[in-house]
Amino acid sequence: DAMVIQNPRYQVTQFGKPVTLSCSQTLNHNVMYWYQQKSSQAPKLLFHYYDKDFNNEADTPDNFQSRRPNTSFCFLDIRSPGLGDAAMYLCATSRSTGASQGKLFFGSGTQLSVL
Amino acid sequence: GDSVTQMEGPVTLSEEAFLTINCTYTATGYPSLFWYVQYPGEGLQLLLKATKADDKGSNKGFEATYRKETTSFHLEKGSVQVSDSAVYFCALRDNYGQNFVFGPGTRLSVLP
């Protein structure tokens, strides 16, 4: 009964070729996040959606975009991947109110390789 | 801005040893504090949390106490098991927003 699902688990793309990573959730949480995690480093927040409101981190490159067509789905688009974008991409959700408030629920991540 | 500092790893222990992983934070206001664990090949999972000073979070034998005076949230376990081998992340959430800030993680290896 996976609650935050990321597809695919592994993604290989070519330098400069656009790629999309997907995330879906069955928790009905109103906040969804995308984190980038490089080897042996902390997850770094790229952006998050609070309901339909998009919140971009100041240092997130323009190369990274996101879409949230509905509550359940969120996509990460990398328009022109560079070698430095190879990383694990983690999707997470949280609820802004209620008993689960403040807890992050993570998917298993998508490991992106750029050739 | 807000930040979290953790002791550097990797930490290698024998089974049944005592574990401490230090975590300190810098934040404005009164953040909530968390420990997340990441097992190999998986996403992060919440291990425990504390939302105000002197709160103790506990789960699966792990404990951490929110110490405002020392801005710390050290993780402890009295007797570790091989299955505790993972990367442990200390994190905070600013009560003014939805953003979480993570420490760099500490890799724990427990040997039988």
Backbone of each chain as ProteinMPNN parsed JSONL, in Angstrom:
{"seq_chain_A": "DAMVIQNPRYQVTQFGKPVTLSCSQTLNHNVMYWYQQKSSQAPKLLFHYYDKDFNNEADTPDNFQSRRPNTSFCFLDIRSPGLGDAAMYLCATSRSTGASQGKLFFGSGTQLSVL", "coords_chain_A": {"N_chain_A": [[0.838, -1.209, 0.0], [1.711, 1.353, -1.042], [2.233, 4.816, -0.5], [3.293, 7.199, -1.406], [4.312, 7.418, -4.558], [6.846, 6.974, -6.854], [7.871, 7.24, -10.174], [10.013, 6.706, -12.994], [11.903, 4.162, -11.168], [14.56, 4.137, -11.774], [16.158, 6.29, -14.028], [17.536, 7.009, -17.108], [19.039, 9.465, -19.021], [20.028, 11.531, -21.806], [22.613, 13.952, -22.139], [21.324, 17.152, -22.223], [18.838, 16.303, -23.158], [15.411, 16.558, -22.687], [13.719, 15.552, -19.681], [11.243, 13.916, -17.729], [10.118, 13.406, -14.478], [7.936, 11.539, -12.373], [5.444, 11.725, -9.791], [3.113, 10.384, -7.565], [0.418, 10.395, -5.201], [-1.457, 8.844, -2.582], [-2.459, 9.896, -0.331], [-3.877, 12.186, -0.135], [-2.706, 14.598, 0.551], [-2.068, 18.083, 0.908], [0.272, 19.417, 0.35], [3.089, 19.192, -1.694], [6.392, 18.172, -2.439], [9.561, 18.568, -4.113], [12.708, 17.174, -3.898], [16.234, 17.275, -4.337], [18.787, 14.941, -4.133], [22.081, 14.452, -3.753], [24.896, 12.193, -3.814], [25.707, 11.126, -0.58], [24.868, 13.496, 0.582], [22.688, 15.986, 2.064], [19.157, 15.988, 1.429], [18.05, 18.397, -0.898], [15.877, 21.032, -1.114], [13.977, 21.716, -3.955], [11.562, 22.855, -4.955], [8.152, 23.499, -3.903], [4.664, 22.667, -3.799], [1.981, 24.254, -2.418], [-1.067, 23.389, -2.011], [-2.373, 24.59, -4.931], [-0.521, 26.481, -5.269], [2.606, 27.442, -6.335], [5.882, 27.201, -5.112], [8.985, 28.293, -5.432], [12.379, 27.55, -4.705], [14.957, 29.901, -4.028], [17.452, 29.356, -5.109], [17.088, 27.417, -6.99], [17.754, 26.139, -10.136], [16.715, 27.537, -13.337], [16.357, 25.588, -15.161], [14.946, 23.581, -14.021], [11.643, 22.616, -13.695], [8.204, 22.425, -12.627], [5.065, 20.709, -12.431], [1.714, 20.495, -11.317], [-0.956, 18.917, -11.878], [-3.222, 18.017, -10.526], [-4.441, 17.162, -7.198], [-3.251, 14.7, -6.631], [-1.051, 14.188, -8.281], [2.285, 15.067, -9.253], [4.828, 16.57, -11.172], [8.233, 16.583, -12.174], [10.139, 18.442, -14.292], [13.011, 18.431, -16.214], [14.608, 20.525, -18.2], [16.913, 20.693, -19.822], [19.039, 18.543, -19.196], [22.085, 18.477, -17.399], [25.369, 17.113, -16.716], [25.794, 17.544, -14.062], [23.311, 17.326, -12.966], [22.712, 14.767, -12.376], [21.431, 12.677, -9.987], [19.642, 11.599, -7.024], [16.199, 11.969, -7.026], [13.754, 13.064, -4.945], [10.41, 12.787, -4.048], [8.028, 14.228, -1.911], [5.361, 14.437, 0.498], [3.118, 16.397, 2.5], [0.862, 17.397, 5.115], [-0.915, 20.286, 5.733], [-2.549, 20.74, 7.835], [-4.182, 19.178, 10.678], [-3.757, 15.867, 12.201], [-1.514, 14.729, 11.044], [0.032, 16.831, 10.498], [2.945, 18.549, 9.567], [4.548, 16.321, 9.186], [6.662, 14.675, 6.931], [6.166, 12.663, 4.111], [7.829, 10.401, 2.219], [8.516, 9.346, -1.155], [10.103, 6.528, -2.826], [12.025, 7.502, -4.452], [13.658, 8.641, -7.503], [16.352, 7.645, -9.312], [18.421, 9.469, -11.202], [20.372, 9.31, -14.079], [22.745, 10.89, -16.158], [23.924, 10.821, -19.335]], "CA_chain_A": [[0.0, 0.0, 0.0], [2.598, 2.508, -1.158], [1.449, 6.022, -0.359], [3.899, 8.155, -2.32], [4.863, 6.543, -5.587], [7.649, 7.673, -7.849], [8.219, 6.466, -11.361], [10.492, 5.348, -12.752], [12.856, 4.036, -10.077], [15.834, 4.549, -12.384], [15.96, 6.989, -15.292], [18.754, 7.398, -17.795], [18.783, 10.391, -20.105], [21.228, 12.048, -22.437], [22.938, 15.352, -21.91], [20.504, 18.076, -22.983], [17.54, 15.761, -23.564], [14.436, 16.784, -21.611], [13.258, 14.367, -18.97], [10.186, 14.166, -16.745], [9.95, 12.438, -13.392], [6.573, 11.658, -11.887], [5.136, 11.395, -8.413], [1.692, 10.355, -7.241], [0.182, 10.127, -3.782], [-2.809, 8.403, -2.218], [-2.69, 10.412, 1.015], [-4.668, 13.415, -0.224], [-2.012, 15.689, 1.204], [-2.164, 19.29, 0.091], [1.592, 19.957, 0.05], [3.992, 18.24, -2.364], [7.746, 18.704, -2.527], [10.617, 17.866, -4.85], [14.045, 17.334, -3.357], [17.358, 16.682, -5.053], [19.758, 14.41, -3.181], [23.312, 13.914, -4.346], [25.501, 11.159, -2.992], [26.241, 11.492, 0.733], [24.487, 14.855, 0.95], [21.313, 16.168, 2.513], [18.186, 16.361, 0.399], [17.979, 19.837, -1.118], [14.548, 21.366, -1.63], [13.935, 22.449, -5.224], [10.323, 23.641, -4.892], [7.009, 22.769, -3.377], [3.318, 23.162, -4.054], [1.023, 24.349, -1.304], [-2.268, 23.297, -2.861], [-1.997, 24.889, -6.313], [0.47, 27.553, -5.25], [3.951, 26.962, -6.586], [6.892, 27.916, -4.341], [10.301, 27.933, -5.951], [13.495, 27.976, -3.893], [15.676, 30.978, -4.721], [18.635, 28.874, -5.809], [16.752, 26.339, -7.926], [18.011, 26.608, -11.513], [15.558, 27.651, -14.233], [16.312, 24.324, -15.885], [14.019, 22.702, -13.313], [10.275, 23.099, -13.663], [7.294, 21.453, -12.02], [3.639, 20.813, -12.717], [0.835, 19.72, -10.439], [-2.27, 19.017, -12.528], [-4.277, 17.773, -9.543], [-3.902, 16.905, -5.857], [-2.54, 13.43, -6.52], [0.118, 14.055, -9.142], [3.219, 16.169, -9.391], [5.883, 16.206, -12.109], [9.47, 17.366, -12.229], [10.678, 18.502, -15.649], [14.35, 18.988, -16.368], [14.513, 20.908, -19.616], [18.162, 20.38, -20.516], [19.86, 17.981, -18.124], [23.528, 18.472, -17.461], [25.986, 16.038, -15.945], [25.639, 17.886, -12.65], [21.939, 17.062, -12.508], [22.606, 13.365, -11.973], [21.154, 12.658, -8.542], [18.367, 10.991, -6.617], [15.141, 12.966, -6.88], [12.785, 12.569, -3.968], [9.125, 13.463, -3.913], [7.482, 14.081, -0.559], [4.088, 15.124, 0.73], [2.753, 16.66, 3.885], [-0.455, 17.98, 5.307], [-0.698, 21.547, 6.46], [-3.407, 20.762, 9.018], [-4.58, 17.856, 11.139], [-2.861, 15.064, 13.025], [-0.271, 14.446, 10.326], [0.683, 18.092, 10.166], [4.362, 18.671, 9.823], [5.309, 15.123, 8.843], [6.944, 14.463, 5.525], [6.085, 11.288, 3.634], [8.663, 10.346, 1.022], [8.559, 8.228, -2.069], [11.384, 5.801, -2.847], [13.0, 8.26, -5.222], [14.081, 8.269, -8.858], [17.789, 7.866, -9.52], [18.624, 9.974, -12.554], [21.719, 9.303, -14.642], [22.858, 11.707, -17.361], [25.071, 10.324, -20.109]], "C_chain_A": [[0.877, 1.264, 0.0], [1.773, 3.781, -1.179], [1.968, 7.153, -1.233], [4.701, 7.331, -3.323], [5.619, 7.369, -6.611], [8.001, 6.715, -8.982], [9.045, 7.314, -12.323], [11.454, 5.315, -11.561], [14.241, 4.468, -10.533], [15.52, 5.171, -13.74], [17.32, 7.371, -15.854], [18.372, 8.332, -18.929], [20.119, 10.853, -20.68], [21.409, 13.515, -22.101], [22.062, 16.22, -22.815], [19.145, 17.565, -23.402], [16.532, 15.9, -22.426], [13.964, 15.473, -20.983], [12.21, 14.795, -17.942], [10.136, 13.038, -15.739], [8.564, 12.642, -12.796], [6.442, 11.193, -10.448], [3.628, 11.401, -8.236], [1.537, 9.983, -5.777], [-1.274, 9.746, -3.548], [-3.223, 8.95, -0.856], [-3.615, 11.626, 1.043], [-4.031, 14.574, 0.546], [-1.986, 16.91, 0.295], [-0.796, 19.89, -0.264], [2.453, 18.855, -0.588], [5.315, 18.926, -2.634], [8.578, 17.883, -3.526], [11.956, 18.229, -4.227], [15.045, 16.687, -4.313], [18.363, 16.208, -4.003], [20.94, 13.827, -3.936], [24.006, 13.024, -3.328], [26.083, 11.747, -1.711], [25.93, 12.932, 1.135], [23.043, 14.892, 1.436], [20.394, 16.403, 1.327], [18.077, 17.883, 0.323], [16.629, 20.155, -1.747], [14.668, 22.181, -2.913], [12.731, 23.398, -5.248], [9.256, 22.811, -4.215], [5.719, 23.443, -3.802], [2.553, 23.147, -2.742], [-0.336, 24.486, -1.981], [-1.834, 23.575, -4.302], [-0.904, 25.953, -6.398], [1.876, 26.974, -5.335], [4.948, 27.84, -5.829], [8.274, 27.427, -4.748], [11.382, 28.389, -4.958], [14.357, 28.94, -4.708], [16.839, 30.449, -5.556], [18.343, 27.689, -6.724], [16.956, 26.843, -9.349], [16.738, 26.631, -12.351], [15.343, 26.391, -15.052], [15.299, 23.353, -15.272], [12.646, 23.369, -13.254], [9.398, 22.027, -13.015], [5.867, 21.745, -12.434], [2.871, 19.977, -11.711], [-0.58, 19.834, -11.002], [-3.447, 18.768, -11.593], [-3.613, 17.425, -8.21], [-2.965, 15.712, -5.826], [-1.217, 13.372, -7.254], [0.979, 15.304, -9.143], [4.377, 15.691, -10.266], [7.071, 17.146, -11.962], [9.998, 17.283, -13.656], [12.066, 19.113, -15.609], [14.543, 19.25, -17.856], [15.757, 20.525, -20.411], [19.152, 19.83, -19.486], [21.35, 18.085, -18.406], [24.072, 17.36, -16.596], [25.816, 16.279, -14.449], [24.252, 17.656, -12.105], [21.708, 15.599, -12.155], [22.494, 13.296, -10.456], [19.944, 11.772, -8.292], [17.365, 12.121, -6.435], [14.027, 12.369, -6.036], [11.537, 13.44, -3.981], [8.629, 13.231, -2.484], [6.172, 14.838, -0.461], [3.944, 15.437, 2.207], [1.38, 17.307, 3.918], [-0.28, 19.227, 6.162], [-1.566, 21.643, 7.705], [-3.655, 19.331, 9.476], [-3.476, 17.114, 11.859], [-1.532, 14.802, 12.351], [0.509, 15.7, 9.998], [2.164, 18.066, 10.506], [5.162, 17.441, 9.518], [5.472, 15.056, 7.337], [6.845, 12.977, 5.206], [6.809, 11.231, 2.291], [8.324, 9.153, 0.142], [9.943, 7.594, -2.036], [12.44, 6.491, -3.692], [13.185, 7.755, -6.633], [15.554, 8.622, -8.993], [18.013, 8.239, -10.975], [20.101, 9.916, -12.934], [21.709, 10.099, -15.933], [24.123, 11.29, -18.103], [25.574, 11.351, -21.106]], "O_chain_A": [[0.799, 2.108, 0.894], [0.718, 3.822, -1.813], [1.195, 7.966, -1.74], [5.65, 6.636, -2.959], [5.095, 8.338, -7.161], [8.371, 5.56, -8.769], [8.803, 8.514, -12.454], [11.779, 6.367, -11.009], [14.996, 5.083, -9.781], [14.715, 4.64, -14.505], [18.145, 7.975, -15.169], [17.476, 8.022, -19.714], [21.184, 10.6, -20.117], [20.443, 14.222, -21.814], [22.058, 16.042, -24.033], [18.357, 18.33, -23.958], [16.774, 15.413, -21.322], [13.83, 14.446, -21.649], [12.283, 15.882, -17.368], [10.116, 11.862, -16.103], [8.072, 13.768, -12.719], [7.226, 10.379, -9.961], [2.944, 12.313, -8.701], [2.406, 9.34, -5.188], [-2.187, 10.242, -4.207], [-4.226, 8.514, -0.291], [-4.079, 12.042, 2.105], [-4.726, 15.415, 1.116], [-1.894, 16.789, -0.926], [-0.723, 20.789, -1.103], [2.528, 17.736, -0.08], [5.363, 20.098, -3.008], [8.337, 16.696, -3.747], [12.295, 19.399, -4.051], [14.75, 15.705, -4.993], [18.743, 16.959, -3.106], [20.813, 12.841, -4.661], [23.732, 13.098, -2.13], [26.838, 12.719, -1.737], [26.65, 13.521, 1.941], [22.281, 13.945, 1.241], [20.821, 16.964, 0.319], [18.019, 18.566, 1.345], [16.281, 19.607, -2.793], [15.361, 23.196, -2.958], [12.87, 24.589, -5.525], [9.412, 21.612, -3.982], [5.691, 24.631, -4.123], [2.498, 22.13, -2.051], [-0.703, 25.558, -2.461], [-0.995, 22.848, -4.835], [-0.427, 26.277, -7.486], [2.279, 26.139, -4.525], [4.876, 29.067, -5.891], [8.671, 26.302, -4.447], [11.303, 29.497, -4.428], [14.47, 28.807, -5.926], [17.176, 31.025, -6.591], [19.272, 27.026, -7.185], [16.39, 27.869, -9.729], [15.808, 25.859, -12.117], [14.252, 26.165, -15.576], [14.852, 22.415, -15.933], [12.505, 24.516, -12.828], [9.804, 20.873, -12.876], [5.511, 22.881, -12.745], [3.309, 18.901, -11.305], [-1.319, 20.75, -10.64], [-4.55, 19.255, -11.841], [-2.387, 17.396, -8.103], [-1.988, 15.71, -5.077], [-0.345, 12.584, -6.889], [0.488, 16.429, -9.049], [4.85, 14.563, -10.127], [6.925, 18.332, -11.669], [10.271, 16.197, -14.166], [12.269, 20.185, -15.038], [14.63, 18.324, -18.661], [15.652, 20.081, -21.554], [19.997, 20.563, -18.972], [21.809, 17.812, -19.515], [23.334, 16.735, -15.833], [25.706, 15.334, -13.666], [24.034, 17.778, -10.9], [20.629, 15.233, -11.687], [23.357, 13.795, -9.735], [19.313, 11.268, -9.221], [17.652, 13.113, -5.765], [13.446, 11.332, -6.359], [11.612, 14.667, -3.932], [8.803, 12.147, -1.928], [5.907, 15.758, -1.235], [4.58, 14.809, 3.054], [0.824, 17.705, 2.894], [0.414, 19.214, 7.179], [-1.355, 22.52, 8.542], [-3.371, 18.382, 8.745], [-2.397, 17.656, 12.101], [-0.516, 14.664, 13.031], [1.524, 15.647, 9.304], [2.573, 17.624, 11.58], [6.39, 17.502, 9.584], [4.547, 15.34, 6.576], [7.373, 12.138, 5.936], [6.442, 11.93, 1.347], [7.905, 8.099, 0.621], [10.836, 8.05, -1.321], [13.612, 6.116, -3.659], [12.907, 6.594, -6.933], [15.945, 9.774, -8.805], [17.817, 7.419, -11.872], [20.964, 10.408, -12.208], [20.767, 9.997, -16.72], [25.234, 11.388, -17.581], [26.532, 11.088, -21.832]]}, "seq_chain_B": "GDSVTQMEGPVTLSEEAFLTINCTYTATGYPSLFWYVQYPGEGLQLLLKATKADDKGSNKGFEATYRKETTSFHLEKGSVQVSDSAVYFCALRDNYGQNFVFGPGTRLSVLP", "coords_chain_B": {"N_chain_B": [[20.099, 31.951, 7.258], [17.986, 29.158, 8.242], [19.563, 26.224, 9.59], [21.039, 22.907, 9.847], [23.199, 20.886, 11.646], [25.111, 17.962, 11.716], [26.859, 15.211, 13.304], [29.72, 13.952, 11.679], [29.836, 11.061, 9.625], [31.219, 7.944, 8.479], [29.524, 6.041, 11.039], [30.474, 3.274, 12.821], [29.42, 0.487, 14.53], [29.306, -2.199, 16.912], [26.897, -4.813, 17.22], [24.405, -4.333, 19.705], [25.681, -2.228, 20.909], [25.859, 1.125, 22.341], [24.289, 3.972, 20.924], [24.92, 7.251, 19.824], [24.04, 10.026, 17.963], [24.947, 13.149, 17.14], [23.191, 16.25, 16.851], [22.762, 19.572, 15.984], [21.146, 22.774, 15.719], [20.328, 25.775, 13.895], [18.086, 28.328, 14.023], [15.44, 30.673, 13.468], [12.743, 31.696, 15.545], [10.609, 29.032, 16.663], [11.353, 26.061, 15.918], [10.066, 22.864, 14.743], [11.455, 19.65, 15.348], [13.092, 16.861, 13.83], [13.924, 13.435, 13.246], [14.9, 11.597, 10.518], [15.112, 8.484, 8.739], [16.959, 6.686, 6.346], [16.901, 3.836, 4.596], [18.905, 1.557, 2.658], [18.474, 2.154, -0.779], [15.935, 3.196, -0.532], [13.355, 5.7, 0.118], [13.222, 8.511, 2.43], [12.206, 7.986, 5.816], [10.073, 8.975, 8.446], [11.395, 8.956, 11.682], [11.277, 9.906, 14.355], [9.914, 12.691, 16.216], [9.866, 16.038, 17.635], [8.121, 18.751, 18.974], [8.33, 20.959, 20.628], [10.26, 22.695, 23.138], [12.01, 20.607, 25.417], [10.46, 18.418, 24.836], [10.354, 14.912, 24.268], [11.041, 12.77, 21.686], [10.288, 9.478, 20.574], [10.836, 6.2, 19.246], [10.873, 2.886, 18.107], [12.907, 2.187, 19.894], [14.684, 4.252, 19.659], [15.553, 7.541, 20.803], [15.15, 11.076, 21.256], [15.759, 14.282, 22.58], [14.403, 17.499, 22.663], [16.35, 20.161, 23.053], [16.35, 23.298, 23.884], [18.049, 25.158, 25.053], [20.587, 24.377, 24.364], [20.311, 24.179, 21.706], [19.92, 21.621, 20.471], [19.39, 18.214, 19.345], [19.896, 15.417, 19.886], [20.299, 12.077, 18.769], [19.628, 8.925, 20.222], [20.219, 5.495, 21.063], [19.884, 2.639, 23.001], [20.774, 0.021, 22.467], [21.947, -1.118, 19.631], [20.942, -2.694, 16.544], [21.736, -4.914, 13.81], [19.93, -4.397, 11.806], [19.472, -1.708, 12.056], [21.219, -0.355, 10.518], [21.756, 2.275, 8.395], [21.132, 5.51, 6.888], [20.955, 8.43, 8.769], [19.048, 11.296, 9.194], [18.926, 14.461, 10.546], [16.492, 16.982, 11.006], [14.745, 20.109, 10.592], [11.695, 21.949, 10.895], [10.451, 25.017, 10.098], [8.179, 26.759, 12.031], [6.804, 28.746, 10.807], [6.375, 28.152, 8.23], [6.185, 25.743, 5.481], [8.501, 24.528, 4.979], [11.198, 22.228, 5.135], [14.375, 21.697, 6.569], [17.269, 19.896, 6.088], [19.871, 18.077, 7.748], [23.221, 16.938, 6.861], [23.238, 14.191, 7.024], [24.033, 11.063, 8.614], [25.818, 8.191, 8.271], [25.188, 5.013, 9.472], [26.636, 1.994, 10.37], [26.073, -1.216, 11.494], [27.639, -3.892, 12.909], [27.513, -7.471, 13.043]], "CA_chain_B": [[18.932, 31.094, 7.214], [17.99, 27.984, 9.123], [20.523, 25.169, 9.215], [21.163, 21.753, 10.732], [24.54, 20.293, 11.627], [25.18, 16.625, 12.315], [28.191, 14.639, 13.37], [30.101, 13.298, 10.435], [30.0, 9.616, 9.687], [30.289, 6.933, 8.959], [29.637, 5.499, 12.382], [30.454, 1.813, 12.796], [29.249, -0.056, 15.879], [28.953, -3.607, 17.034], [25.533, -5.041, 17.683], [24.121, -4.097, 21.12], [26.386, -1.044, 21.409], [25.067, 2.342, 22.544], [24.422, 4.89, 19.804], [24.575, 8.677, 19.884], [24.334, 10.844, 16.785], [24.712, 14.529, 17.553], [22.534, 17.158, 15.923], [22.475, 20.913, 16.473], [20.43, 23.531, 14.697], [20.231, 27.226, 13.961], [16.796, 28.697, 13.445], [14.672, 31.735, 14.111], [11.466, 31.168, 16.006], [10.573, 27.789, 17.435], [11.126, 25.009, 14.92], [9.874, 21.461, 15.084], [12.679, 18.893, 15.042], [12.789, 15.526, 13.339], [14.921, 12.498, 12.744], [14.455, 10.72, 9.435], [16.037, 7.404, 8.451], [16.923, 6.235, 4.956], [17.498, 2.536, 4.388], [19.467, 1.459, 1.303], [17.562, 2.056, -1.913], [14.587, 3.661, -0.199], [13.19, 7.1, 0.488], [13.355, 8.799, 3.855], [11.042, 7.704, 6.654], [10.109, 9.661, 9.736], [11.728, 8.092, 12.797], [10.654, 10.517, 15.527], [9.863, 14.142, 16.144], [9.52, 16.801, 18.835], [7.612, 20.025, 18.468], [8.633, 22.086, 21.503], [11.376, 22.494, 24.066], [11.937, 19.539, 26.424], [9.748, 17.246, 24.314], [11.167, 13.756, 23.884], [10.475, 11.889, 20.674], [10.808, 8.121, 20.696], [10.272, 5.23, 18.31], [11.728, 1.728, 17.81], [14.056, 2.19, 20.789], [15.422, 5.5, 19.486], [15.028, 8.686, 21.519], [15.836, 12.358, 21.098], [15.111, 15.316, 23.384], [14.51, 18.859, 22.125], [17.023, 21.002, 24.034], [16.388, 24.655, 23.336], [19.176, 25.907, 25.608], [21.794, 24.001, 23.621], [19.853, 24.015, 20.307], [20.345, 20.283, 20.07], [18.359, 17.161, 19.227], [20.755, 14.251, 19.691], [19.613, 10.79, 18.644], [20.254, 7.886, 21.034], [19.596, 4.179, 21.185], [20.662, 1.908, 23.993], [21.322, -1.242, 21.988], [21.644, -1.118, 18.199], [20.851, -3.966, 15.846], [22.216, -4.864, 12.424], [18.862, -3.819, 10.985], [19.48, -0.245, 12.204], [22.173, 0.201, 9.551], [21.016, 3.199, 7.518], [21.581, 6.906, 7.005], [20.056, 9.155, 9.658], [19.017, 12.729, 8.9], [18.262, 15.379, 11.458], [15.827, 18.007, 10.198], [13.855, 21.028, 11.29], [10.658, 22.63, 10.128], [10.109, 26.31, 10.655], [6.745, 26.81, 12.296], [6.175, 29.786, 10.0], [6.22, 27.718, 6.849], [6.095, 24.32, 5.202], [9.792, 24.065, 4.507], [12.041, 21.419, 5.988], [15.804, 21.807, 6.321], [17.897, 18.655, 6.508], [21.305, 17.967, 7.948], [23.901, 16.179, 5.803], [23.072, 12.753, 7.202], [25.089, 10.266, 9.248], [25.667, 6.781, 7.911], [25.444, 4.074, 10.563], [26.799, 0.573, 10.04], [26.11, -2.054, 12.689], [28.234, -5.184, 12.565], [27.055, -8.548, 13.935]], "C_chain_B": [[19.062, 29.935, 8.177], [18.989, 26.936, 8.644], [20.553, 24.081, 10.271], [22.551, 21.166, 10.547], [24.5, 18.947, 12.334], [26.623, 16.172, 12.39], [28.482, 13.893, 12.076], [30.195, 11.803, 10.65], [31.147, 9.196, 8.811], [30.572, 6.513, 10.4], [29.504, 3.984, 12.281], [30.426, 1.298, 14.227], [29.026, -1.552, 15.805], [27.527, -3.717, 17.546], [25.479, -4.927, 19.21], [24.902, -2.923, 21.705], [25.413, 0.119, 21.571], [25.357, 3.32, 21.398], [24.075, 6.314, 20.227], [24.965, 9.307, 18.565], [23.953, 12.276, 17.137], [24.072, 15.35, 16.44], [22.345, 18.499, 16.629], [21.866, 21.72, 15.346], [20.578, 25.028, 14.949], [18.931, 27.609, 13.292], [16.248, 29.905, 14.173], [13.339, 31.136, 14.538], [11.633, 29.863, 16.749], [10.286, 26.627, 16.49], [10.667, 23.704, 15.553], [11.105, 20.696, 14.603], [12.335, 17.446, 14.74], [14.082, 14.721, 13.156], [14.251, 11.627, 11.687], [15.534, 9.661, 9.193], [15.858, 6.969, 7.009], [17.665, 4.905, 4.848], [17.965, 2.421, 2.932], [18.398, 1.308, 0.232], [16.154, 2.552, -1.652], [14.556, 5.164, 0.049], [13.34, 7.272, 1.987], [12.065, 8.46, 4.584], [11.192, 8.473, 7.961], [10.407, 8.653, 10.839], [11.089, 8.611, 14.086], [10.682, 12.024, 15.365], [9.575, 14.737, 17.511], [9.153, 18.206, 18.392], [7.885, 21.209, 19.379], [9.711, 21.676, 22.498], [11.029, 21.462, 25.137], [11.078, 18.354, 26.005], [10.753, 16.141, 24.01], [10.417, 12.967, 22.838], [11.093, 10.513, 20.837], [10.082, 7.192, 19.728], [11.299, 4.13, 18.089], [12.992, 1.699, 18.67], [14.937, 3.423, 20.662], [14.733, 6.616, 20.283], [15.822, 9.933, 21.154], [15.051, 13.394, 21.867], [15.429, 16.687, 22.822], [15.09, 19.74, 23.23], [17.185, 22.398, 23.451], [17.638, 25.397, 23.816], [20.482, 25.596, 24.89], [21.507, 23.847, 22.133], [20.285, 22.67, 19.745], [19.177, 19.312, 20.068], [19.097, 15.86, 18.929], [19.95, 12.963, 19.679], [20.372, 9.734, 19.448], [19.47, 6.589, 20.936], [20.502, 3.343, 22.068], [21.364, 0.677, 23.462], [20.963, -1.375, 20.499], [21.652, -2.542, 17.642], [21.384, -3.799, 14.421], [21.198, -4.173, 11.523], [18.757, -2.303, 11.125], [20.469, 0.416, 11.25], [21.416, 1.003, 8.506], [21.705, 4.558, 7.597], [20.526, 7.662, 7.796], [20.195, 10.656, 9.405], [18.275, 13.465, 10.011], [17.65, 16.501, 10.618], [15.011, 18.927, 11.087], [12.815, 21.564, 10.319], [10.318, 23.917, 10.853], [8.599, 26.371, 10.861], [6.032, 27.891, 11.507], [5.885, 29.309, 8.58], [6.107, 26.225, 6.713], [7.44, 23.727, 4.837], [10.561, 23.296, 5.571], [13.496, 21.632, 5.587], [16.475, 20.571, 6.905], [19.375, 18.849, 6.8], [21.898, 17.074, 6.88], [23.763, 14.668, 5.91], [24.291, 12.107, 7.843], [24.841, 8.805, 8.921], [26.076, 5.908, 9.091], [25.559, 2.668, 10.002], [26.917, -0.2, 11.334], [26.571, -3.434, 12.273], [27.781, -6.262, 13.548], [28.17, -9.014, 14.847]], "O_chain_B": [[20.087, 29.749, 8.833], [19.225, 26.784, 7.446], [20.158, 24.285, 11.419], [23.015, 20.976, 9.422], [23.927, 18.815, 13.416], [27.49, 16.657, 11.664], [27.597, 13.287, 11.471], [30.586, 11.338, 11.721], [31.973, 10.028, 8.434], [31.694, 6.618, 10.897], [28.533, 3.475, 11.721], [31.293, 1.628, 15.035], [28.615, -2.093, 14.779], [27.022, -2.82, 18.22], [26.39, -5.368, 19.91], [24.787, -2.654, 22.9], [24.309, 0.112, 21.027], [26.498, 3.477, 20.963], [23.071, 6.551, 20.899], [26.094, 9.143, 18.101], [22.788, 12.576, 17.397], [24.368, 15.172, 15.258], [21.827, 18.55, 17.745], [22.04, 21.401, 14.17], [20.903, 25.472, 16.05], [18.693, 27.263, 12.135], [16.55, 30.134, 15.344], [12.87, 30.168, 13.94], [12.66, 29.615, 17.383], [9.132, 26.251, 16.284], [10.857, 23.474, 16.747], [11.715, 21.043, 13.592], [11.408, 16.878, 15.318], [15.163, 15.269, 12.944], [13.207, 11.016, 11.913], [16.719, 9.909, 9.414], [14.735, 6.895, 6.509], [18.887, 4.846, 4.987], [17.455, 3.132, 2.066], [17.527, 0.443, 0.326], [15.266, 2.345, -2.479], [15.596, 5.81, 0.173], [13.556, 6.307, 2.721], [10.971, 8.624, 4.045], [12.288, 8.603, 8.505], [9.752, 7.615, 10.926], [10.443, 7.86, 14.816], [11.373, 12.564, 14.502], [9.108, 14.053, 18.422], [9.812, 18.781, 17.526], [7.698, 22.354, 18.966], [10.025, 20.498, 22.673], [9.926, 21.443, 25.683], [10.976, 17.379, 26.749], [11.864, 16.407, 23.551], [9.286, 12.539, 23.067], [12.265, 10.383, 21.19], [8.9, 7.364, 19.432], [12.48, 4.421, 17.903], [14.037, 1.234, 18.215], [15.844, 3.621, 21.471], [13.51, 6.638, 20.422], [16.998, 9.862, 20.795], [13.821, 13.403, 21.824], [16.585, 17.0, 22.538], [14.418, 20.034, 24.218], [18.062, 22.638, 22.621], [18.221, 26.179, 23.064], [21.375, 26.441, 24.813], [22.382, 23.424, 21.378], [20.923, 22.587, 18.696], [18.138, 19.543, 20.687], [18.942, 15.277, 17.856], [19.034, 12.783, 20.481], [21.597, 9.649, 19.373], [18.253, 6.576, 20.754], [21.722, 3.338, 21.908], [22.436, 0.319, 23.948], [19.827, -1.7, 20.151], [22.276, -3.451, 18.19], [21.471, -2.686, 13.901], [21.563, -3.455, 10.593], [18.013, -1.674, 10.372], [20.536, 1.644, 11.193], [20.543, 0.476, 7.816], [22.716, 4.728, 8.279], [19.333, 7.542, 7.518], [21.295, 11.208, 9.401], [17.144, 13.125, 10.36], [18.24, 16.919, 9.622], [14.636, 18.561, 12.201], [13.025, 21.622, 9.108], [9.955, 23.925, 12.029], [7.833, 26.061, 9.948], [4.803, 27.963, 11.521], [5.214, 30.004, 7.817], [5.951, 25.512, 7.705], [7.526, 22.567, 4.433], [10.572, 23.664, 6.745], [13.809, 21.735, 4.401], [16.274, 20.239, 8.073], [20.043, 19.677, 6.18], [21.163, 16.506, 6.073], [24.131, 13.944, 4.985], [25.425, 12.543, 7.644], [23.793, 8.249, 9.25], [27.171, 6.049, 9.635], [24.694, 2.208, 9.256], [27.757, 0.113, 12.178], [25.977, -4.068, 11.401], [27.675, -6.005, 14.747], [27.965, -9.913, 15.663]]}, "name": "protein", "num_of_chains": 2, "seq": "DAMVIQNPRYQVTQFGKPVTLSCSQTLNHNVMYWYQQKSSQAPKLLFHYYDKDFNNEADTPDNFQSRRPNTSFCFLDIRSPGLGDAAMYLCATSRSTGASQGKLFFGSGTQLSVLGDSVTQMEGPVTLSEEAFLTINCTYTATGYPSLFWYVQYPGEGLQLLLKATKADDKGSNKGFEATYRKETTSFHLEKGSVQVSDSAVYFCALRDNYGQNFVFGPGTRLSVLP"}
